[in-house]
């Protein structure tokens, strides 16, 4: 379901960010784009509203795996009262971090695929967000000899790669974890 009034949603995000930047004393600029054009590095994400941040304090947003950037995005999602299946409609990025992370996940998926093929043993990624799990699922979707499943609950949810021939479940096997 699309965001009904994207302009109003973008204005709310602007108000949120203006307050955070001003009252937080952050040296950041941001650009909010409604219906951003599709870009190759975001080929698996199709946000309806894209927020790009930059400036001298950008490293603060990207510390600890982009925790603050994800926190701002989550605040915007909650403020707009988007349901869980609508979270991909809002995308916050800083210094092209999202594209770098997607490429990193694609490479990790390839490494996991090769390890599963060579060992025949399921491979579990460390817990990750639903968006990141989706990237790995999509990166491996055309590998006919493999299958992927998300396992676990809440923040401990991870993705497991199995040989297609394997009918064992994650509960009965101990998959290796990518560090």
ROVEXNU-563661 format. One record per atom (N, C-alpha, C, CB): residue in one letter; z, y, x. Coordinates in pm, whole numbers, plus 50000, padded with zeros to 5 digits. Glycine has a CB too. Layout:
! residues N
AZYX/...
This chain:
! residues 179
X500004988250085/X500005000050000/X500005012450089/X501225000049904/X499065021250073/X499005033150158/X500105043150122/X497625039950145/X500355052050217/X501285063050192/X500565072150093/X501695070750326/X501205074949982/X500535082249874/X500175096649912/X501405082449751/X501115103849971/X500845117750010/X501075119050161/X501745127749930/X500025116450237/X500125116450383/X500445130250439/X498835111250444/X499925140550377/X500185154150425/X501675157450409/X499315164550348/X502245154150294/X503685156450272/X504515148150369/X504065153150126/X504095135650395/X504795127150490/X504735133150630/X504205112850489/X503565138150669/X503405144350801/X504295156750814/X501925148150826/X504405164450706/X505265176350708/X506735172450725/X505085184650579/X507155161650660/X508535156850676/X508795152450820/X508825145250579/X507825145550879/X507965141351019/X508035153551109/X506785132151061/X507225163751080/X507245176151158/X508635182551151/X506175185951107/X509225183251032/X510565188951017/X511585181051098/X510965189250869/X511505167951091/X512415159351167/X512295162051316/X512135144551137/X511065161851366/X510855163651510/X511215177851555/X509405160651545/X510905187751474/X511255201451509/X512775202551529/X510765211451399/X513545196551439/X514995196751451/X515495189251573/X515615190951328/X514945177451598/X515365169451713/X515035176651844/X514675155651710/X513825181951854/X513405188751977/X514225201551999/X511895192051972/X514375209551894/X515095222151906/X516575219951933/X514915230451780/X517235212451847/X518675210651860/X519055201251974/X519245205351731/X518125192852013/X518385183852125/X518065190152259/X517585171152110/X517495202152256/X517155208952381/X516095201652461/X518375210652466/X515235194652393/X514195186752460/X512955195252488/X513815174552376/X512375192852603/X511125199552639/X509975189852606/X511105203752792/X509615189952478/X508575181052429/X507645188652336/X509175168852357/X506395184452336/X505425189052238/X505005176552162/X504175196452305/X504495178652042/X504015167151967/X502835171351881/X505135161151882/X502015161451852/X500865163451764/X500905152551659/X499505163251845/X500805156451535/X500815147051424/X499395146651366/X501875151051314/X498825134651360/X497465133051310/X497495123951188/X496525127451420/X496965128851078/X496845120850957/X495485113850962/X496995129550827/X495465101150930/X494245092950936/X493545094251072/X493275096950824/X494255090551181/X493635091951314/X492425082851326/X494655088751425/X491445087151406/X490275078551426/X490685065751498/X489175086051507/X489965055051473/X490255042551540/X489865043751686/X489515030751474/X490755039051773/X490525039751916/X490665025751972/X491525049651985/X489875022652073/X489845009152128/X491235004152167/X488935008652249/X492045012552234/X493365007752277/X494325005652160/X493965017452376/X493965010352043/X494795007951924/X494034999251824/X495205021351858/X493174990251875/X492344982451783/X493144973051694/X491344974551860/X494404970251727/X495214961551643/X496224969451562/X495934951251727/X496214982351578/X497074990951499/X496195000851426/X498134998251588/X496445002751301/X495675012151221/X496645021151146/X494725004651123/X497335030051220/X498315038651154/X497635048951064/X499185045651258/X498345052650959/X497875063350873/X498355076950925/X498365061150729/X499465076751000/X499975088851064/X500335085351207/X501215094750987/X499745092551301/X499995090651443/X500725102851498/X498675088051522/X501825100451568/X502595111151630/X502545108951781/X504085111451577/X501955118451853/X501845117451999/X502735128052061/X500365119152046/X503645123652148/X504585132752213/X504255133752361/X506045127852194/X504525145652417/X504305147652560/X505185159252606/X502795150652590/X505285160752737/X506055171752793/X506965166952904/X506875178552685/X507675176452967/X508535173053080/X509615162653049/X509195185553130/X510075162052925/X511105152252891/X510545139052838/X512035158252788/X509265136852854/X508655124152811/X509345111952871/X507195123852849/X509725112352999/X510405100553055/X511675096552979/X510745103053199/X512355106252919/X513545102952839/X513175094052720/X514235115752789/X512035096752660/X511595088752545/X511225074552586/X510405095452478/X510815072852711/X510295059952756/X511305051552831/X509105062152842/X512485057152860/X513515049452930/X513915037352848/X514745058252961/X514385027152917/X514885014952854/X513875009352753/X516215017652784/X512645008252800/X511605002252716/X511175010652597/X512074989152668/X511345023752607/X510925032552499/X511895032652382/X509565028552451/X513155029952411/X514165029052306/X514275041752222/X515515025852368/X514285053352286/X514395065952211/X513135068552128/X514645077752308/X511975065752184/X510725067352111/X510715058451986/X509515063952202/X511115045752003/X511175036751888/X512225041351788/X511485022351934/X513325047051838/X514365052251749/X513865063651663/X515545056751830/X513095072851724/X512515083851648/X511545078651542/X511795093751742/X510745068951581/X509805063051487/X510555056451370/X508915052651559/X511625049251402/X512405042751297/X513045053051204/X513485033851359/X513545064151260/X514085074751176/X513035080051079/X514625086251263/X511825082051128/X510745086951042/X510415076750933/X509485090051126/X510365064150970/X510055053550872/X511135053050765/X509935039850943/X512385053850807/X513495053450710/X513505065950623/X514845052150784/X513245077450684/X513225090050610/X512155089750500/X512975101850707/X511025083450530/X509925082450433/X510115070650338/X508595081150506/X511175063050361/X511515051450276/X510365041350267/X511885056250136/X509795038250383/X508715028350386/X509325014350392/X507765030750507/X508765005250318/X509264991450320/X508824984650450/X508734983550196/X509414973250478/X509154966050603/X507694963150630/X509904953350603/X506934960150526/X505524957050547/X504664969650560/X505004948450433/X505294981550555/X504544994150568/X504845001250700/X504865003350451/X505664995250784/X506075001850909/X504895005251000/X507044993150983/X503834997350993/X502694999851082/X501905012251041/X501774987751084/X502245018250930/X501525030050883/X501905042650960/X501785032250735/X503045042151031/X503505053351113/X503535048351257/X504935058551067/X503005055951349/X502965052051490/X503365063851577/X501555046751528/X504405062051657/X504815072151755/X504385067151891/X506365074951750/X503815076051972/X503395072352107/X503725083652202/X501875069052111/X503895080252327/X504185090052431/X503495085552559/X505735091752454/X502665094252612/X501955091652738/X501205078252734/X502955091752855/X500615074952617/X499805062852598/X500605050052622/X498605063052690/X501925050752603/X502785039252624/X502395027552534/X504235043052598/X501985030352412/X501635019552319/X500465011452371/X501305025252180/X499425018152419/X498255011052471/X498635002552592/X497135021052509/X499495007952678/X499945000352795/X500734987952753/X500805009252886/X501594989552653/X502404978252605/X501524967652541/X503464983152505/X500514971752465/X499604962052402/X498864954152510/X498594969252310/X498404960952613/X497714953852721/X498674944252792/X497124964052823/X499894948552813/X500914939852875/X501144927352788/X502244947752895/X501244929152657/X501444917852567/X500234908552566/X501734922752426/X499054914152571/X497834905752576/X497824897252703/X496554914652570/X498194903252815/X498224895752941/X499304884952936/X498474905153061/X500474888152881/X501554878452869/X501124866852778/X502824885052814/X500374869852673/X499864859352584/X498934850052660/X499134865552464/X498084855552745/X497174847252824/X497934838252920/X496184855952903/X498964843752985/X499794835853077/X500494824653001/X500834844953149/X501064827952886/X501754817852805/X500784806952763/X502404824352682/X499584810852722/X498584801052679/X498274791152791/X497294808152634/X498074796352910/X497764787553023/X498944778353056/X497404795853146/X500164783353048/X501344775153075/X501484763952971/X502624783853076/X501234767152844/X501324757052739/X500224746652757/X501224763652599/X499034751152791/X497934741752813/X498234732352929/X496624749252839/X498724737953039/X498924729753159/X500154720753147/X499064738553281/X501194725053076/X502424717153068/X502564709252939/X503604726153083/X501894713952832/X502064707552702/X503394710852636/X501934692652716/X504154719952699/X505484723752650/X505394737152578/X506514724352766/X506014738452460/X506014751452391/X506624762452477/X506794750452259/X506184774552454/X506614786052533/X507124796952439/X505444791452623/X508354801552459/X508934811852372/X509014825052446/X510344807652323/X508554835552381/X508704849052436/X510134853752408/X507644858952374/X510574863452482/X511864869752453/X511754876652317/X512264880052566/X512874879152250/X512814885952120/X512034899052130/X514224888652068/X511264901752024/X510464913952021/X510274918351877/X509094911852090/X509794930551862/X509584936251729/X508434928951658/X509284951351738/X508374930951527/X507314924651449/X505934929551494/X507514927351299/X505854942251531/X504564947551579/X504124940651706/X504654962751603/X505064938551798/X504724932051924/X504374917351902/X505874933352024/X505134910651814/X504794896751783/X503394895851724/X505824890651686/X503044905351640/X501714905451578/X500624906451685/X501594917151478/X500844914651785/X499854916051893/X499634902651961/X500314926751996/X500724895351990/X500594882352057/X499924872251964/X501984877152101/X500334871951836/X499664863051740/X498154865651741/X500244864951597/X497764878251733/X496334881751728/X495634878651860/X496164896551693/X496324880451971/X495704877552102/X495394862652116/X496634882052216/X496154854252048/X495974839752061/X495294833351940/X497304833152084/X494874841351844/X494324835751720/X493044827851740/X494064846851622/X492264830951842/X490994823951863/X491124811951958/X489964833551917/X492334808751998/X492574797352086/X492804785051999/X493804799952182/X491754777351978/X491794766051884/X492794755251927/X490414759951870/X493124754652054/X494024744152102/X495504748352098/X493654740252243/X495784760452046/X497154765452041/X497494770251900/X497354776952143/X498784771051872/X499244777451749/X500494785651783/X499544766851637/X500734795851705/X501884804651729/X502734805251603/X501434818851771/X504034806951624/X504984808651513/X506044818451556/X505614795051471/X506534826051460/X507704834451485/X508924826451444/X507624848151407/X509964826951526/X511204819451503/X512394828651519/X511314807451599/X513484825351451/X514714832951464/X514854843151353/X514764839751599/X515924850651361/X516244860551258/X516514874151320/X517444855951175/X516184884551246/X516524898351284/X516084901951424/X518004900351274/X516954908551500/X516584913251634/X516394902051735/X517624922851685/X516774889751700/X516614878251790/X515314870751761/X517804868751777/X514484875851671/X513244869051633/X512264869451750/X512614875551506/X511684857951779/X510734857151890/X509494849451847/X511394850352013/X508524849051933/X507284841951907/X507214829851998/X506044851251928/X506804818551944/X506674806252022/X505214801852017/X507624795051968/X504694797952134/X503324792852145/X503434777752163/X502534799652266/X502714770252079/X502724755652082/X501324750452109/X503264749951950/X501234738452170/X499944731752172/X499574728352028/X499974718752263/X498354729651988/X497924727151850/X498294712951807/X496404729451834/X498184703451899/X498454689451867/X499944686851844/X497944680451978/X500784695651891/X502224694051877/X502654696751733/X502984703351973/X503304687151672/X503814689051537/X505314691551537/X503484676951452/X505914691751658/X507354694351666/X507644708851635/X507884690751805/X508784711351581/X509174725051548/X510044730651659/X509914725751414/X510214743651658/X511024750451759/X512464745551755/X510984765651739/X512934741151640/X514324736551629/X514534723551707/X514694734551482/X513484715451722/X513634702651792/X513174703051936/X512864691951719/X512574713851977/X512114715052115/X512804726952180/X510574716452122/X512854726652309/X513434737752383/X512314744552459/X514574732952480/X511614754352397/X510504760952465/X510984769152583/X509734769852368/X510114770252681/X510404778852795/X510264793252751/X509454775752915/X511004802052813/X510984816152776/X510324824252887/X512404821352749/X509444833352848/X508834842452943/X509864852952978/X507524848952887/X510154854653106/X511164864653144/X510704878753117/X511524863353291/
